[in-house]
Amino acid sequence: MRQASLMSLHFMSGELKAGEPLPSIHSLAKSLQISVLTVQKAYDLLQADGFIETTAGKGRFVSAQNQDFYPEEQQKKIEEHFSEAIEIARTSGIPLDKMPNLLTLLYEED
């Protein structure tokens, strides 16, 4: 779901702080000019992933729980890709001293 992915980027970047209230489903749907059902689905996905918490009668709020978890999960994904790249480098005979330069070039690429 595109809206949930976009909103989760705001959570991860720190634009939304823990405890910050989120707009109601209806007001967000109206401001984005999308279906109320789409916003409901996005909020449900974000809650399932631990990005938001819902308090009956008060609304939805940014969760503090997931702020440490996400960077760790991303680092795990990076490590997996590095392991694959290292295996390819080893089997291809690419020496370790060339890897930092390659990583720097790729990282700084536009």
C-alpha positions as CSV (number, residue, x, y, z in Angstrom):
1,M,0.0,0.0,0.0
2,R,1.6,3.2,-1.2
3,Q,0.2,5.6,1.4
4,A,1.3,3.4,4.3
5,S,4.8,3.2,2.8
6,L,5.0,7.0,2.4
7,M,3.8,7.6,5.8
8,S,6.2,5.1,7.4
9,L,9.0,7.2,5.8
10,H,7.9,10.2,7.8
11,F,8.0,8.1,10.9
12,M,11.5,6.8,10.2
13,S,12.9,10.2,9.2
14,G,11.9,11.7,12.6
15,E,9.4,14.1,11.0
16,L,6.7,12.6,13.2
17,K,7.7,12.4,16.9
18,A,6.6,9.8,19.5
19,G,3.3,10.7,21.0
20,E,2.3,13.1,18.2
21,P,-1.4,12.9,17.3
22,L,-2.3,11.8,13.8
23,P,-5.1,13.3,11.8
24,S,-8.5,11.6,11.9
25,I,-9.2,9.2,9.1
26,H,-11.8,11.5,7.6
27,S,-9.7,14.7,7.7
28,L,-6.7,12.9,6.2
29,A,-8.8,11.4,3.5
30,K,-10.3,14.8,2.7
31,S,-6.9,16.6,2.7
32,L,-5.3,14.0,0.4
33,Q,-8.5,13.6,-1.7
34,I,-8.5,9.8,-1.3
35,S,-10.9,7.3,0.0
36,V,-11.6,7.0,3.7
37,L,-11.1,3.2,3.2
38,T,-7.6,3.8,1.9
39,V,-6.6,5.9,4.9
40,Q,-8.2,3.2,7.2
41,K,-6.2,0.5,5.5
42,A,-3.0,2.6,5.8
43,Y,-3.5,3.3,9.5
44,D,-4.3,-0.4,10.1
45,L,-1.0,-1.4,8.4
46,L,1.0,1.2,10.3
47,Q,-0.5,0.0,13.5
48,A,0.2,-3.6,12.7
49,D,3.9,-2.6,12.0
50,G,4.0,-0.8,15.4
51,F,4.3,2.7,13.9
52,I,1.1,4.0,15.5
53,E,-1.0,3.4,18.5
54,T,-4.7,3.9,18.8
55,T,-6.4,5.0,22.1
56,A,-10.2,4.6,22.1
57,G,-11.9,8.0,22.2
58,K,-8.6,9.9,21.9
59,G,-7.3,9.0,18.4
60,R,-4.1,7.7,16.9
61,F,-0.7,8.6,17.9
62,V,2.9,8.0,16.8
63,S,4.3,5.1,18.6
64,A,7.6,5.3,20.5
65,Q,7.9,1.5,20.4
66,N,9.1,1.2,16.7
67,Q,11.7,4.0,16.6
68,D,14.6,1.9,17.8
69,F,13.4,-1.3,16.0
70,Y,13.4,0.1,12.4
71,P,17.1,1.2,12.1
72,E,18.1,-2.2,13.5
73,E,16.0,-4.0,10.9
74,Q,17.4,-1.9,8.1
75,Q,20.9,-2.6,9.3
76,K,20.1,-6.3,9.2
77,K,19.0,-6.0,5.6
78,I,22.2,-4.1,4.7
79,E,24.3,-6.8,6.4
80,E,22.5,-9.5,4.3
81,H,23.3,-7.6,1.1
82,F,26.9,-7.0,2.1
83,S,27.3,-10.8,2.8
84,E,26.0,-11.5,-0.7
85,A,28.3,-8.9,-2.2
86,I,31.3,-10.2,-0.3
87,E,30.6,-13.8,-1.5
88,I,30.5,-12.5,-5.1
89,A,33.7,-10.6,-4.6
90,R,35.5,-13.6,-3.1
91,T,34.4,-16.0,-5.9
92,S,35.3,-13.4,-8.5
93,G,38.7,-12.8,-7.0
94,I,38.1,-9.1,-6.2
95,P,40.4,-8.1,-3.4
96,L,39.1,-6.6,-0.2
97,D,41.1,-3.4,-0.6
98,K,38.9,-2.5,-3.7
99,M,35.6,-2.9,-1.8
100,P,35.7,0.3,0.3
101,N,36.3,2.4,-2.8
102,L,33.4,0.7,-4.6
103,L,31.1,1.1,-1.7
104,T,32.0,4.8,-1.4
105,L,31.4,5.4,-5.1
106,L,28.0,3.7,-5.0
107,Y,27.0,5.4,-1.7
108,E,27.8,8.9,-3.1
109,E,26.3,8.3,-6.5
110,D,23.3,10.6,-7.3
